[in-house]
């Protein structure tokens, strides 16, 4: 959510409760509406998930992030489903999603796929 933070109220595609895990919360919170609220959590992922669950009225919590965050969630068993967005761009470098998780033996089951233009989204359930 880089750029002008107040722009997101009423414009950002995810008009909902957002919990941001960060080392340092901004000095000024972004503008919020009845549809978009932002909570900054500075004391770790476990605390962020607990706060998000307490705040979520439908008890469904979505986490948006990169491979490092996904690895932490998977390693702790805090994931029921992954949604992965794929774009036809090769970056050449970066962190692999499954790097360092080989010992967990995680099994995935594709539950849905959706194409929008060049983007393909996959939903993968964690098989328990």
Secondary structure, 3 states (H helix, E strand, C coil): CCCCHHHHCCCCCCCCEEEEECCCCCCCCCCCCCCCEEEEECCCHHHHHHHHHHHCCCCCCCCCCCHHHHHHHHHCCCCCEEEEEECCCCCCCCCCCCCCCHHHCCEEEEEEEEEECCEEEEEEEEEC
